[in-house]
Amino acid sequence: MEAFAMSVYTLGIWLVKPGRENDFVQAWRDLARKTQEDFPGAKAILMHDRDVPNRFISTGPWESLEQVEVWRASDTFTQGYEAMRGLLEHFEPHTLDEAASIG
């Protein structure tokens, strides 16, 4: 049986209050920039669902599960999330391990 790769990813499913999408994107960018400052090498992407206009999905790779845990417990994350919380109907965070990849 093949062992899974060691890459760790975060994934967030964000359901934004209708009409607040632009505010959310700006707040997410602020969180992403601060994360990159405080966690050098951090990468993230925010995607917009074409079929559900107020749903966004973010993802990014991390060096380790420990780094994810430190980030989620950091002021960077908690303050960034607090800035977005009033814009959200729902937020669903996930931590994923890479199982397979191509390319």
Buried (B, 14 or more C-beta within 10 A) or exposed (E): EEEEEEBBBBEBBBBBBEEBBEBBBEBBEBBBEBBBEBBEEBEBEBEBEEEEEBBBBBBBBBEEEEBBEBBBEBEBBEEBBEBBEEBBEEBEBEEEEEEEEEE
